Amino acid sequence: MFTILKKTMLILALCVVGTLNAQRLEIIGAGATFPYPLYSKMFDEYSRSFGSRVNYQAIGSGGGINQLVARTIDFGGTDALVSAEVETRTGDTILHIPTCLGAVVITYNLQLPGNVKLKFTSDVIADIFLGTIKNWNDDRIKELNPGVNMPNRPITVVYRSDGSGTTNIFTEYLEKTNQSWATSVGSGTAVRWPVGIGAQGNPGVAASVNQTPGAIGYVELIYALSNDMPYGDVRNKAGNYITPTIESVSIAANVDIPADTKVSLTDTESEFGYPLSSFTWILLFTEQNYNNRSIEQAQATINLVRWMITDGQTFASALHYAPLPEAAKQRGLTLLQNVKYNGNALQ
C-alpha cells in the first residue's frame, strides 16, 4: 500500500512539474507593427491567465516573414501574404491564421481650423506620394475639400523604410486604383518611393508626421488615434467618402473567406466599406518540429493562437481593431487542426 502511494505521489509530482514547465515557456514571435497595440494587450492578458510568456518583436511584416522562414521564431506576424515562391522554398506549408482587421489611414500634420477632416481620392493620394502634387493648396486637393482654407505649404511625404505589411496594404490599394502608380511603383512590403522620407514601423511614421509640419503619411488607425493625429476620409469604389472605423472595416470584410484565409480587402466592393482595410495574420509552419523545438513549445504556441482568435477577440474593439467575423474565426480554427509535430496532430 505504501509503495502504491509513493508511486501515485511521484506521478502527481511529475504532472505538476510538467504543468509548471509549460507555464514557464517563452513563446517567441516577430513581425507586423500594424496589430502590435492589440497583440501587446493580448499577450499580457494571456501571460496573466496561463503563465506562458510571449516575446513579440514588432519589426515589420517583412522581418517577421524572414525570421519564420529562417525558423528562428515560433510564429510570425504579417499584414502581407507570404508568396508562393517563398513558401515553396521553406519546404512546408505556412498557415495564415487571421487575428483581427484594421485600417490604414492617411494622416497629416496641418493646423486646420475646427479640426476639419480632409477628403481624399485614390488618384490624389497616388499623386501626392508620386510627388506630382507638391503643395497643400493644390487645386485638386481644394476641389475635394470646398470651403477648407488649405495652407500654401509644401507637402512632405513620410513612408515606411522597413519591410512592412502596412506598406503592402497601402501600395496594393494604389496599384488597384491608379494606373500611374501601378506602372511606376507597384505594390509590396517594400517599394522604391519616388519622393519623401522613410521611418521605421508604424510608430516611426506617426512620430515623423507629428514632428513635421506639412507632412503626410500612412499608419494603422490606432497609431493616429493614440497620437491625437488627424486622418482623412477616403472615397471608395462606390463613390462614398468613408471614415475609417471598426464598423466600416467590418463592412469591408463582408466577403467570402477562402479556406486558406488569403483574401485582400483593399478597394472593397462594399458600398460603405473602408477601402484601405485588411486582415492581419499569424504565420505558422504546419510541421512544428524544427530547430530542436519541443512538443511542449509547439503545443504552447498553438494554444496561444487558438486563444487569440477566440477569447482574445474581446480586446479588439477597445483598441480600434475590428474583431474577426465568425467565418474567419472558423477558418482559422480549422487551419489549426492541420498543425503537426513529427507528423502527428497537436491538440
Phi, psi and omega in degrees: 000317180296321180295318178297319180297318180296319179296319179297317180295324179294316179299315179298321180296318179296322178297318180297316179298317179299318179295317180296320178297319179298319181292332183272358180299143173253121180264126187254126176222164178201153175146228194307138170272338181313309181262009191302318178303321178289315181299320180301316178294313180302312186292324176296314180295321181295317179297319179297322186275326190236352173094325181294132179270138179247120179254102183245123178260116181277086186249005183100152184299320180301317178294321178296317178297315181299318182289326176293314179302323177284354179059042178256358181227167178278327179206155175250162175237132183209151169249003179240135181291142176288131182291155178299324181295316179294316181298318179300321180298331183284339182078013180212166175275132176260117180278137176253109181255110181292142182241335178184182175234148178217176181236136169269124184247154176267109183249151187211162181243088178223138177270078182270142182293140175071020180051046180299137176264120181285156175251143179227150167248165180297324181293320179291318177301313181300314183289332172295313184281345171276346181088007179286317172267117191250345187226148184291339178263023174301142184302327183289325175289318180296324180296324179284341187230063182298140179088351178267127180279089183287134183286151174276079185224137177296148177268130173251116180278134175240129182228169179283131179267347181257167174295120197221131172291328176298317175298320179299316178297312183297311183286329176297316178301313181293324178296323179290330192247352185221117184295321180299318178294317183300320184275336186255333183237310181081205183223163178154176178289339175216134179226168175272106185281132181291325182216168170108185179236146183265154177214153185272122174071167173303318179299323180293318178295316179301316181295318181295317178296317181298328185265357186237102177304132181087004183279158173220143179204183180230130181215165171292147188311315185299330181289326175289317181295315184290339178258009179055047182255141177289155176210153190264164169276147182237134180286130181265183185299329180282354179092007180264139174277119189246129173279133178289116179218170175304319183293313183289331174290317179298321178297321178298334182272008179280068182225167174290128179266116179293164184301326181271000179065010182277093184221142177260138179250356183292149183055049185304149174280344184294133187301323182243022177274146178282129191281353177244051179257158179198150163287160165233149191233150164266136180254133179222143168285145176297315177269118187267356179271092176212155179051040177061026175291140178278162176295330178295320179295317179296315181295321179297322179296315180295320178301318179298310184295320178299318179296321181300323185266002176240265183299327182294345181295341182296343183267354188292306189299321182297336180256016173067030167253149178274128177298160180296136167298154182304320181297320180291321178299315181295322175299317179297316179297322178294318179298323180296337178291345180274351184287136185226161171230119187054036177083357180255137183296140175273164182288000000 
